[in-house]
Every structure is written in C-alpha cells, then in structure tokens.
Amino acid sequence: MSRRTLCRLCKYAATSTTIVMIILYVSRLLPTKDVRKAAKTMENKANNLIGTNVHYRNAEELYALIKEPRFRVTSLGGDVKIYVYTLPEVFNIKQLKINARSPPRIWDPNCSTNFYSLEVSFHNFLLLSPYHTKDPWKADFFYVPSYSSCYLINNHPNNLNKTEIFHRTILNHLKTSYSFFNLSEGRDHVWMFSQGFGARLFGHWRTVNNGIFIVHNGQYTLDEFTPHKDITVPPDLTGYNFSSYFERKPSHRPKKKWLAHFGGTVIAADVKDERGEFYSKGVRQYIKKHYSSNPEFRITGTRVSTYIHDMMASVFCLCPEGWHAWNPRPYQAILLGCIPVLLSDQIELAFEDVLDYSKFMVRVLPQDVKYLDQILKSIPAYEVQAMQEELAKVWRFFSYGKNGLAKHMIIGALNRRRTTQHVKREYRNPNYYSS
C-alpha cells in the first residue's frame, strides 16, 4: 500500500472503529514503525474532526459537544483566525509598567488582576492560541490590544477625555500603518472595553461602531452597545485567588446556611453620576434597610473577609445594579455555587445566546425588590436543586482558570457574530407560580 493510499484512508477515518479496522488491515502490509506512525496520523485526523467548524446554537448542543469523547477546548471556537495588531507599547505593555510602579489609591488598582484585567489576559491568550494567525490576509477578525481600562485606572480619577485621545491615537495608527481597517471600514475589527463605561471609553465610539465590542457591561439600553453585534463576556476573576465551589471536595464546601446573600457598596440613593443616573436606582439601599435584620439574609458591607465563604454558604446571591447595570456578582455567584438573583432589566449577560440562564438564575425586576423574600421562598425545593445542578454544568463557561472555558467561549461568540438569535428573558414576581 502506498503512503498516498494510506493518507486517503486517513481522510475517511471518522470514527475510532474505522481507525481500528484500518490499522488492523495495514498492519500486515507495513513495518511496525510505520503502523505506529499511521495509527497516530489517523488518530489526529479523527480528533481534528472535533474542533473544526463546530456550531452549537443552544445549551443542549453545547453540552453534547462537551461530552464528546474527543472534545477539545478549541471546539468551542471553531476554525476562527484572528490577527492581533502590534501596537506601540504605550497602548498596552507600558500601561502595566506604569501601573506596577505607581498604582493609584483605589480598590483593586492592579491592572493584571482586577475585575477589568481581561484586556490583559485575553491579549496574552490570543497570542499563544491556535486561533492566532500572523498572516493578516488569512484573518477573519483583527484584534486591537489596547489596555484602555488600565490607562483609565492610571489616570484616576476617571477621565474619559483622556481615554478618547488615547483611542483616537490608536485609530490613527491603524489607519496609517495598516490597510485593513480602511478595507473593511472596521467591520472585522474587535475592540475590548472591559470597564463599566464600555465603548464610551473610546469617546467618539461611533467612528468604530462597525466593529465588534467585547464588553462586560452589556446594557442594551445604551447607544454604545448593540446586541447581536457586540459580545458580553464575564470578568476574569482569577486574580482574586479563590477556587470554584465545584473544584472543591464536597467535604470542603460550606453547608447552605442562608437563603440569600449580598455584600457590596451601598451609598445614598440620591447620588448621581456624570450621566445623571442614580446609584443602584435605590435597590441596594432597600436591600440593606429591609433585609439586614432578616436572619435568613446575609447582608454585609464590601470587602468583608468572609465574602467568598458567605456566598458559598447561601442558596441565592443578590446581584443588584451599582453605577452600571453590569457588576461581577452574577459571575462570582456562578463560580461559587450560589444561584444568582439578577435585579436588573437592562443587561445582556455573557453568552446568553447559547446558555439558558432561566435554568440557573432568577431574574427579578428592580421595582419588585420589596417582594424579594416572598419570591425566593416561593421557589420549590426541586427547582432550587435543579438550578444548583445546572450551575455544576455551566460554571466552566464563566471561568478563566485552569479548568475554565471562558476564553474559548469568547472565540465561539466571535464565530457566531454573523447570525442573530432572539433571547427570551423571564422575570419572577409574587404571582409567578399562580399565573
């Protein structure tokens, strides 16, 4: 048998059974060394069938893919190729150096480990990933590695005028040093805005609105966020050095002690930001005032030492808005085995087009916060258990840690950008089970 014939057999070796049959056949025709080489070639060919042009349109298809015996993490991203621009260091690496040398006096000043650090870790991931191409002519997308959230932190207090100049300089560099932005008018360009301000960090964001924005704050009532075009992603929480509830041995998981938990900043309800928006719309304030004395609720301030333990020891974790509709608590709750209770009606969550959040999250309209105790207690025990079991299935999609799949899920979201799907959201109220 010629090597060309053997390669043709490899092409059609789609199952492990076929591989075994072919190996048994050719083993009588080739030396032992060549048999081993042929087996390895056919095995690689079969494995490559999982991970190329794989499409999943919902949670069921995604779970089926994960259970596939030859599943590889790159299956989640498919065969997307991304060119990563090389920018002058002042737009990324230098910002990390400035931050390390002179961190501002704020909570979580470290750009490499705070809630907004995905702009750093995702850039590093792309450069070493199989999705990266050094040939821009083969690229499906062009990634712009600007550390604008770090730049904003380094120029604390927040100054969006400075970040506008920062991005305007980057855009001029892309237009004058490369031809690709002009060729597509930026339609295949990807920008990361990991701060709560989203694309407003860019200033005149409409100049690049043809492109795809990767953001944490998927607030679809804002002009700068476009559902089905832009991508909402979870924050990278690996810098906070806690292991997932599901990575711990059962004996190391706290018992569920409280019905619900909330730990976070609470300031006066009449305080506004530069947009004229009231802080938390009064929801955090109501929670603190009316539920702090309830023994079934664990309500604490921000940064308490028991924060992680308290979330794991609670059945539900309350996730109200703060300055923005987005906050990291829903994703912290998922990783910590606590059913998130989202008190917002303006947010698109990470990977919502393929994950069914109704199976592991409770949504409550902000104005129904006064019924929160009643709503949570009305959820049957079997439904609570089903939600907890679903959390065990999905947590890896939100994790950037060793066993996490979040970065590959982002690539998968890029792979789906040319399709649109309607997302259905349901909200709990006191009459949920009687209607």
LUMVEX-369803 format. One record per residue: residue in one letter; x, y, z of N, C-alpha, C in turn. Coordinates in steps of 0.05 Angstrom, whole numbers, plus 32768, in hexadecimal, padded with zeros to 4 digits. Example, Ala and Ser with C-alpha at 12.3 -4.5 7.8 and 13.67 -1.06 7.14 Angstrom:
! LUMVEX-369803
A81087F8E809C80F67FA6809C81087FBE809C S81017FD3808E81117FEB808F81028001809D 
! end
This chain:
! LUMVEX-369803
M80117FE88000800080008000801280198000 S800C802C7FEE801C80447FED801480578003 R8026806A80098020807E801E800980908016 R800680957FFB7FF080A57FF27FD580977FF7 T7FD5807D7FF27FBC806E7FF87FB6806E8015 L7FCB806C80267FC7806C80437FBB8087804C C7FC5809D80407FBA80B780477F9D80BA803F R7F9680AE80287F7A80AE80207F6880A08034 L7F738089803F7F64807B80547F61808D806C C7F76809C80737F7580AE808A7F5F80C28087 K7F5B80CB806F7F4780E080697F2B80D78071 Y7F2680BD806E7F0B80B380747F0980A5808F A7F1E80A6809F7F1D809A80B97F0F80AB80CD A7EF580AB80CD7EE580BE80DD7EDE80B380F8 T7EE1809980FD7EDA808E81177EF1807D8120 S7EF28078813B7F07806881467F05804B813C T7EEC804181367EE98026812C7EF680248111 T7EF2803881007EFE803880E57F1C803880E7 I7F27804780FA7F44804980FE7F4F802D8104 V7F42802081177F4C8005811F7F4C7FF28108 M7F367FF380F87F347FE180E17F4A7FE680CD I7F4F7FFF80C87F64800680B47F7F7FFE80BE I7F84800380D87F9E7FFC80E47FA37FDD80E2 L7F8E7FCE80E87F907FB180E67F967FA880CA Y7F8B7FB780B77F8F7FAF809B7FAB7FB58092 V7FB57FCE80987FCF7FD6808D7FE67FCA809E S7FE07FC080B67FF67FB580C780047F9E80B9 R7FF57F9080A780017F79809980127F828082 L80107F9C807A801D7FA6806280347FB88068 L80367FC38081804A7FD68087805B7FCD809F P80747FD680A180847FD080B880787FDB80D1 T80807FD180E880747FD9810280767FF78106 K808D80038100809180208103807D803080F3 D8078802780DA8066803580C88049803180D2 V8043801A80DE8028801680E98022802A80FF R8036802E8111803280418127802F805D811C K803E80648107803C807E80FB8021808280ED A8018806D80E07FFE806E80D27FE7807180E7 A7FE9806280FD7FD5806481117FD38080811D K7FEB808C81227FEC80A7812D7FE080BB8119 T7FE680B881007FDC80CA80EB7FBD80C980EA M7FB380B080EA7F9680AC80E87F8880B68102 E7F9480B281197F8880BC81327F8780DA8132 N7F9C80E781297F9C810581277F87810E8114 K7F84810080FD7F70810880EA7F54810680F5 A7F4F80F181037F3480ED810F7F2F81028125 N7F44810881357F41811C814A7F3B8137813E N7F48813D81287F448157811B7F27815B8111 L7F198146810E7EFD814981067EED8156811D I7EF6815481367EEA8162814C7EFA817C8151 G7EEF8192814A7EFD81AB814E7EFF81BC8135 T7EF681B2811E7EF781C281067EDA81C680FC N7ED381DF80FA7EB881E780F07EA281DA8101 V7EA781D8811B7E9281CE812D7E7F81E58135 H7E6581E081327E5281F581387E3E81EB814D Y7E3A81FA81617E2681F381767E14820C8179 R7DFA820681787DE6821C81777DD782208191 N7DDB820D81A47DCD820F81BE7DDC81FF81D2 A7DD181FF81EB7DDF81F282017DE181D381FD E7DCC81C781F27DCC81AA81EE7DE281A281DB E7DE581B081C57DFA81AA81B27E1681AF81BE L7E1881C381CE7E3181C981DB7E3981B381EF Y7E2581AA81FF7E2A819482127E32817B8203 A7E25817581ED7E2B815D81DD7E48815F81D3 L7E50817681CB7E6C817A81C17E80817481D7 I7E7A817F81EF7E8D817B82057E90815E820D K7E7A814E820A7E7A813282107E87812181FB E7E8C812C81E37E98811D81CE7EB3811281D7 P7EB880F781D47ED180EB81DD7EEA80F881D3 R7EE9810281BA7F01810F81AF7F00812E81B1 F7EF0813881C47EED815581C77F08816281CE R7F0D817881C07F23818981C67F1981A581CB V7F2681B581DC7F1C81CF81E27F1981E181CA T7F2A81DC81B67F2981EC819E7F0F81E7818E S7F0181D281957EE781CD81887ED481E4818C L7ED781F281A37EC5820881AA7EC982208198 G7EE18222818D7EE78239817C7EE68234815E G7EE6821A81577EE68213813B7F00821A812D D7EFE822181137F17822681047F1B824380FF V7F12825481117F168271810F7F338278810F K7F3C828B80FF7F57829580FF7F5782B38104 I7F6882BA81177F6882D681217F8482E1811F Y7F8682F881127FA0830781107FA0831B8127 V7FB6831A81377FB9832D814D7FCD83438145 Y7FC3835B81457FD48372813E7FEC83758151 T8002837D8147801983858157801883A3815A L801083AC8172800E83C98177802783D38186 P802D83ED8184804283F88195803C83F181B3 E805183EC81C2804D83E281DD803E83F581F0 V803D840E81E9802F842281FA8012841B81FC F8007840C81E97FEB840681E97FE483EC81F7 N7FF883DD82007FF383C58210800883BF8225 I801F83B4821C803283AB8230803C83C18242 K804083D98237804A83EF8247803783F7825C Q801D83F48257800983FA826B800B83E88283 L801283CE827E801683BB8294802F83C482A5 K804383CD8298805C83D682A6805683EE82B7 I8047840182AC8040841982BB802F841182D3 N801C83FF82CF800A83F682E4801983E882FA A802D83D882F3803D83C98307804F83DD8317 R805883F18309806A84048316805B84188328 S80438421831F80348435832E8017842E832F P800F841A833D7FF28412833E7FE28428834C P7FCB842F83417FBA8444834E7FAE84398368 R7FA5844B83797F9A844483937F7C843F8390 I7F76842883847F5A842083807F5884028386 W7F3F83F883887F3C83DB838B7F4683CD8372 D7F5483B883757F5E83A8835E7F6C83B88349 P7F8283C583507F9083D6833D7FA183C68328 N7FA583AC832D7FB7839D831B7FA983958301 C7FB3839F82EB7FA7839A82D17FA8837D82C8 S7FBA836E82D47FBD835282CB7FAC833E82DB T7F9F834882F17F90833683027F74833F830A N7F6D835883037F538362830C7F3C835982F9 F7F24836382FF7F0C835B82F07F0E836182D2 Y7F20837482CB7F22837D82AF7F3A837282A1 S7F47835E82AD7F61835482A27F5E83428289 L7F46833E82807F43832C82687F5183388250 E7F538353824E7F60835F82377F7E83568236 V7F89834F824D7FA58346824F7FA683278249 S7F96831882587F9882FB82567F8E82F0823B F7F7A82FD82307F6F82F482167F8382FA8200 H7F91831082017FA6831781EE7FBC830281EF N7FC582FB82077FDA82E7820A7FD182CC8200 F7FB782C582057FAC82AC81FC7FAC82AA81DE L7FA382C081D17FA182BF81B47FBC82BB81A6 L7FD182C781B17FEB82C581A47FF582A981A5 L7FED829981B87FF7827D81BB7FE3826881B2 S7FCB827181A97FB6825F81A37FB782558186 P7FA9823F81807FA8823581657F9682478153 Y7F888259815F7F77826B814F7F8882828143 H7FA08286814D7FB0829C81447FBE8297812A T7FBD82AA81187FCB82A880FE7FDE82C080FB K7FF582BB80F2800882D080ED800582DC80D1 D7FF482CF80C17FEF82D980A67FD482E880A6 P7FD4830280A47FBB831180A57FA8830B808E W7FB2830180787FA182FC80617F9182E28065 K7F9982D280797F8A82BA807F7F7682BE8097 A7F7682D680A27F6782DC80BA7F4982E080B5 D7F3982D580C77F1C82DB80C77F1782F580D7 F7F2782F980EC7F24831180FC7F3F831D8103 F7F3F8337810A7F57834681117F528350812E Y7F63834781407F61834F815C7F7383668162 V7F68837A81707F77839281777F7D83918195 P7F96838B819C7F9D838681B87FA4839F81C8 S7F8F83AF81CD7F9383C881DC7F8B83C381F9 Y7F9B83CC820C7F9583C982287F8983E38232 S7F7183E982287F658403822E7F5A8404824B S7F5183EE82567F4883EE82727F6083F38285 C7F7783E7827E7F8F83EC828E7F978409828C Y7F95841482747F9C8430826F7F8984428280 L7F70843B82817F5D844A82917F64844982AF I7F6B843182B87F73842E82D47F8C843E82DA N7F9F843E82C87FB8844D82CC7FB4846B82CC N7F9E847482C17F97849082C07F80849782D2 H7F7E848782E87F68848C82FC7F6B84A88308 P7F5484B6830D7F3984AD830A7F3184AB82EC N7F1B849D82E77F12849682CC7F1284AF82BA N7F1F84AC82A37F2084C382917F1C84B88274 L7F0384B9826B7EFD84AD82507F0884BF823A N7F0E84D882407F1B84E9822B7F3684DE8224 K7F4584D482387F5F84C982337F5E84AE8224 T7F4A849E822B7F488484821D7F3F84898200 E7F31849F81FB7F2984A581DF7F4284AB81CF I7F5484BB81DA7F6D84C281CC7F7E84A881C8 F7F7E849881DC7F8D847E81DC7F83846D81C4 H7F69846A81C17F5E845A81AB7F6084678190 R7F5D8481818F7F60849081767F7C848C816A T7F90848B817C7FAB848781737FAF846B8169 I7FA2845781767FA4843B816D7F9784398151 L7F7F8445814E7F72844381347F828450811E N7F8E846681237F9F8473810F7FB784618107 H7FC18453811C7FD7844081167FCE84298104 L7FB6841E810A7FAC840880F97FA7841180DC K7F9D842980D97F97843380BE7FAF843A80AE T7FC4844380BC7FDC844C80AD7FF1843680AA S7FF2842380BD8006840E80BD7FFD83F480B0 Y7FE283F080AE7FD783D880A37FC183E0808F S7FB983CD807E7FA483D3806B7F8983C68072 F7F8983B480867F7283A2808A7F5983B18096 F7F5E83C480A77F4783D380B17F3883E2809B N7F4883EE80897F3C83FD80737F2E83EB805F L7F3983D3805B7F2E83C080487F1183B78050 S7F0D83B380697EF383A980727EE383BE8081 E7EEE83D680837EE283EB80937EDE83E280B0 G7EF083D180B97EF183C880D57EDD83B280DC R7ECF83A780C87EBA839380CE7EC5837980DA D7EDD837280D47EE9835A80DE7EFD835F80F5 H7EFB837781017F0D837E81177EFF837A8132 V7F0F837081457F05836A81607F13837B8174 W7F02838881857F0C839A819A7F03839081B5 M7F15839181C97F0F838881E47F0B83A181F5 F7EF383A382027EED83B982157EE483AB822F S7EF783A582417EF0839582587EE683A5826F Q7EE883C0826E7EDD83D182847EBF83D48280 G7EB283DC82967E9583DF82957E8B83F48282 F7E9D8406827A7E95841B82677E928410824B G7E9C83F882467E9983EC822B7EA683FC8216 A7E9983FE81FF7EA5840C81E87EA7842A81EC R7E9B843582027E9E845182077EBB8458820E L7ECB844382157EE8844882187EF4845381FF F7EE8844C81E87EF4845481CE7EEF847281C9 G7EDC847D81D77ED4849981D07EC0849881B9 H7EC9849F81A17EB7849F818A7EB68482817F W7EA88471818E7EA8845581887E9A844E816E R7E8A846081647E7C845B814A7E8F84598133 T7EA7846381367EBB846181207EC48445811C V7EC0843481307EC98418812E7EB184058133 N7E99840F81327E8183FF81397E7B83E98125 N7E8883E9810E7E8683D280FB7E9283B98107 G7EA683BD81197EB483A781247EA58399813B I7EB2838581477EA68376815C7EB2837F8177 F7EA18385818A7EAB838E81A47EA7837681B8 I7EBD836E81C57EBC835A81DA7EBB836A81F5 V7EA5836682037EA08376821B7E9683648232 H7E99836E824B7E8C836282627E70836E8265 N7E6D8388825F7E54839582637E438394824A G7E33837F82497E21837B82327E0683888236 Q7E0783A2823D7DEE83B082437DE183B98229 Y7DCC83AB82217DC183AF82067DB083C78203 T7DAC83D782197D9E83F082177DB18407820F L7DCB8401820E7DDF841582077DE5841581E9 D7DE9842C81DE7DEE842E81C17E08842081B9 E7E1C842081CB7E36841581C37E3783F781C4 F7E2283EA81CC7E2283CC81CC7E0C83C381B8 T7E1483B181A67E0283A781917DFF83898194 P7DE8837F819E7DE4836281A07DE883558185 H7DF1833C81857DF6832B816D7E0F8334815E K7E19834C81637E33835481577E488353816C D7E44836081827E57836081987E55834881AA I7E6A834281B97E6C832981C97E6F833081E6 T7E5C832681F67E5E832982137E6E8310821E V7E828316822F7E92830082397E9583038258 P7E9A82ED82657E9F82EE82837EB982FB8289 P7EBC830682A17ED6831182A97EEA82FB82B0 D7F03830182AD7F1882EE82B57F1D82F182D3 L7F1482DE82E37F1682DF83007F2D82CF830B T7F3E82C582FA7F5482B483047F6782C28317 G7F6982DD83147F7B82EC83257F7282ED8342 Y7F5982E483487F4F82E583637F5582CB8373 N7F6282B883657F6D82A183727F5982918383 F7F42828B83777F2F827983857F2982628372 S7F26824B837D7F1F8234836D7F018231836A S7EF8822783547EDC822483507ED082118364 Y7EB78215836B7EA88203837C7EA981E68371 F7EA981E483577EA781C9834B7EC281BC8347 E7ED881CB834C7EF281BF834C7EFA81B58367 R7EEB81BB837B7EF181B383967EE58197839C K7EF2818983AD7EE6817083B67ECC817583C5 P7EB9816483C37E9F816883D27EA3816F83EF S7EB7816283FB7EBC816784187EC68183841E H7ED0819184097EDB81AC840C7EC881C18403 R7EAF81B983FC7E9B81CD83F47E8A81D4840C P7E8781EE84127E7681F684287E5981ED8424 K7E4B81E6843A7E2F81E084387E1F81F98434 K7E0981F784267DF7820E84207DEA8217843A K7DF2822E84437DEA8239845D7DD5824F845B W7DD7825E84457DC4827584417DB482728428 L7D9D827E84287D8C827F84107D99829083FA A7DA282A784027DAD82BA83EE7DC482CA83FA H7DD682D383E87DEE82E283F07DF082FB83DE F7DF9831183EB7E02832883DB7E18833683EB G7E2F833A83DE7E45834983EA7E4F835C83D5 G7E4D837683DB7E56838A83C87E5283A683D2 T7E5B83B883C27E5A83D583C97E3D83DE83C9 V7E3583EE83DC7E1B83FB83DD7E1F841883E4 I7E18842A83D27E1A844683D77DFE845383D3 A7DFC846C83DA7DE2847A83D97DD4847883BE A7DBA847483BF7DAA846F83A67DA984888395 D7DAE84A083A07DAB84B883907DC584C18383 V7DDA84B183857DF384B783797DF284B0835B K7DFB84C2834A7DFB84BD832D7E1784BD8322 D7E1A84B0830B7E3484B082FD7E3384C682E7 E7E4884C682D67E4A84DC82C27E3484DA82AD R7E2684C382AB7E1084C082987DF684C982A4 G7DF684CF82BE7DDD84D682CC7DCE84BD82D6 E7DDC84A682D67DCF848D82DF7DD2848A82FD F7DBC8482830B7DBC847D83277DCA8463832D Y7DD9846283437DE8844A834B7DD584348352 S7DD6841E83437DC7840583497DA984088348 K7D9F841F83407D828424833E7D74841E8358 G7D828420836E7D77841B83887D7583FE8391 V7D7E83EC83807D7B83CF83867D8E83C6839C R7DA783CD83997DBA83C583AE7DB283D183C9 Q7DA983EA83C87DA183F783E17D8A83E983EE Y7D7783E083DE7D5F83D283E87D6883B883F5 I7D7983A983E77D83839083F17D908393840D K7DA183A7840F7DAF83AB84287D9B83B3843F K7D8883C484387D7683CE844C7D6283B98456 H7D5883A984437D418398844A7D49837B844E Y7D61837284457D68835684487D7F8351845B S7D8D836684647DA4836284757D9D8354848F S7D84835A84997D7C834E84B37D6E833384B0 N7D6B832A84977D5F831084927D7482FB8495 P7D7082E884A87D8582D484AD7D8A82C18496 E7D7782BF84837D7B82AE846C7D8B82BB8455 F7D9182D584597DA082E484457DBB82EB8452 R7DD082E884427DEB82F0844A7DF38309843B I7DEF832084487DF4833A843B7E0D83468449 T7E22834B843A7E3B835584457E44836D8435 G7E59837A843F7E65838F842F7E788383841B T7E868394840C7E98838B83F87EB383838404 R7EC0837083F87EDB836784007EDD835A841B V7EC7834E84257ECA8340843F7EDA8327843A S7EE7831E844F7EFA8307844C7EEB82ED8446 T7ED182EB844D7EC282D384497EB282D3842F Y7EB782E6841D7EA782EA84057EA482D083F5 I7EBA82C383EE7EB982AB83DE7EAA829583EC H7EB0829184057EA3827C84157E8582818417 D7E7E829A841B7E6182A1841E7E52829C8405 M7E5E82A183EE7E50829B83D47E4C827D83D1 M7E61826E83D77E5E825183D47E4A824583E8 A7E47825283FF7E35824884147E1882538410 S7E12826083FA7DF8826A83F47DEB825C83DC V7DD1825983DD7DC3824C83C77DC1826083AF F7DBA827983B57DB8828D83A17DCC82A483A7 C7DD682B083917DE782C883947DDB82DF8385 L7DD682F583937DC9830C83877DDC831C8377 C7DD48324835E7DE58332834B7DD7834B8341 P7DD5836083527DC9837983497DDD838A8338 E7DD2839D832A7DE383B0831B7DF283C2832F G7E0883CE83257E1783E283347E1683FC8324 W7E2E8405831C7E2F841C830A7E26841482EE H7E2B83FB82E87E2383F182CD7E1183D982D1 A7E0383D282BB7DF283B982BD7E0483A182C2 W7E1D83A282B87E2F838C82BC7E3C838C82D7 N7E41837482E27E53837182F97E5C835482F9 P7E72834E83067E7E833383057E6F831E8315 R7E5C832683267E50831383397E4282FB832C P7E3382FE83157E2782E5830A7E3C82D08303 Y7E5382D982FA7E6882C682F27E7782BB830A Q7E7B82CC831E7E8682C183377E7382AC8343 A7E5A82B283437E46829F834E7E4782848340 I7E48828583257E49826C83167E61825B831D L7E788268831F7E91825A83267E90824F8342 L7E81825D83547E80825583707E6882448377 G7E5A823A83637E44822783697E2B82348375 C7E27824E83707E11825C837B7DFF82668364 I7DE5826183667DD3826883507DD18287834F P7DD9829383387DD882B083367DBB82BA8334 V7DB582D083427D9B82DE83407DA182F98333 L7D9B82FC831A7DA28314830C7D8C8328830F L7D928340831A7D7E8355831E7D84836B830A S7D7F836482F17D83837782DB7D72836F82C3 D7D68838282B47D58837C829C7D6583898284 Q7D80838E82867D8D839D82707DA783908267 I7DAB8377826E7DC6836C826A7DC583528259 E7DD7835082467DDC833782387DF4832A8245 L7DF18311824D7E068303825B7E1782F38248 A7E2D82E982527E4182DB82417E3682C28234 F7E3A82C0821A7E3382A8820B7E1582A1820D E7E0482B582107DE882B182147DDA82A581FB D7DE782A781E47DDB829C81CC7DDC827E81CB V7DEE827181DB7DF0825481DB7DEB824881F7 L7DEB8258820C7DE6824D82277DCB82558230 D7DBC8243823C7DA1824982467DA382508263 Y7DA5826A82687DA8827482847D91826E8296 S7D79826A828B7D628264829C7D65824A82AB K7D79823982A27D7D821F82B07D90822182C8 F7D9E823882CA7DB1823B82E17DB1825782EC M7D9E826882E57D9D828382EF7D80828B82F3 V7D7C829D83077D6282A9830C7D6482C68304 R7D5282CF82F47D5082EC82EC7D3982F882FB V7D3E830F83077D29831F83147D2B833C830B L7D14834883047D14836482FC7D1C83758314 P7D2C838A83107D35839B83267D1E83A58337 Q7D0783AC832B7CF083B6833B7CE383A1834C D7CEA838783487CDF837283587CF18369836F V7D06837A83757D188373838A7D09837083A5 K7CF3837F83A97CE4837D83C27CD6836283C6 Y7CD5835283B07CC9833883B27CDE832283B1 L7CF7832983B47D0D831683B07D0B82FE83C3 D7D05830283DC7D0382ED83EF7CED82D983E6 Q7CD682E483DF7CC082D483D67CC682C483BC I7CD382D183A97CDA82C483907CED82AD8394 L7D0282B183A37D16829C83A77D0A828483B7 K7CFA828A83CA7CEF827483DA7CD9826483CB S7CCE827083B67CBA826383A67CC5824F8392 I7CDF8250838E7CEC823E837A7CED82228387 P7CE1820E837A7CE181F383857CFD81E78389 A7D0081D6839D7D1A81CA83A37D2581BA838B Y7D1381AD837C7D1D819E83657D2981B0834F E7D1D81C8834D7D2881DB83397D4281E78342 V7D4581EC835C7D5E81F583677D7481E08362 Q7D6E81C783677D8181B283627D8981B08345 A7D7581B383337D7B81B283167D8D81C9830E M7D8981E083197D9A81F783137DB781F2831D Q7DB981E783357DD481E1833F7DE281CC832E E7DD481B983257DDF81A583137DE881B182F8 E7DD881C582EF7DDF81D282D67DF881E382DA L7DFB81EF82F17E1481FF82F77E2D81ED82F4 A7E2A81D482FD7E4181C182FB7E4881BC82DE K7E3481BF82CC7E3981BA82AF7E4681D282A2 V7E3E81EA82AA7E468202829B7E5D821282A6 W7E66820D82BE7E79821F82CB7E93822282BB R7E9B820D82AD7EB4820F829E7EB382238287 F7E9B8228827D7E98823B82677E9E82588270 F7E9E825C828A7EA2827782957EBD827A82A3 S7ECC826582A37EE6826582B17EFD8268829D Y7F11827882A67F2A827B82967F41826C82A3 G7F3B825C82B77F4F824D82C57F59823582B6 K7F67822482C47F73820C82B87F5E81FA82AA N7F4781F782B67F3381E682AB7F1D81F5829C G7F21820F82997F0D8220828D7F0D8220826F L7EF6822882647EF2822882477EEA8243823C A7EEB8257824D7EE0827282467EED827E822D K7F07827C822C7F16828882157F0D827B81FB H7F0A826181FB7F01825381E37EE4825981DC M7ED4825F81F17EB8826781EC7EB7828281DF I7ECA829381E57ECB82AE81D87ED182AA81BA I7EE4829881B47EEA829381987ED18287818A G7EC3827681987EAB826A818D7E9682808187 A7E94829481997E8282AA81957E8982BA817C L7EA382BD81787EAC82CA815F7EA482BA8147 N7EA682A081497E9F828E81337E818290812C R7E718299813F7E54829B813B7E4A82B78133 R7E5D82C981307E5482E5812D7E4382EB8114 R7E4482D981017E3582DF80E87E1982D380E9 T7E1182C881007DF682BE81047DE982CD811A T7DCF82CD811A7DC082DB81307DAC82C7813B Q7DA882C981557D9582B881637D8682C98177 H7D6C82C481797D5C82D2818D7D6082C581A8 V7D6682D581BC7D6A82CB81D77D5182D181E8 K7D4582BD81F47D2E82C082057D3682C28222 R7D2C82D782307D3282DA824C7D1882DA825C E7D1982CD82737D0182CC82847D0882D782A0 Y7CF582E582AC7CFA82F282C67CE682E682DA R7CF082E382F37CE082D883087CD082EF8315 N7CB882E9831E7CA882FB832E7C9782EB8341 P7C8982F883537C7982E983687C6582D6835C N7C5C82DB83437C4782CA83377C5282B78323 Y7C6D82B283247C7A82A2830F7C6E8286830D Y7C69827983247C5F825E83237C41825B8321 S7C33827183257C16827083247C0B82798309 S7C1C828682F97C13828F82DE7C14827982CA 
! end
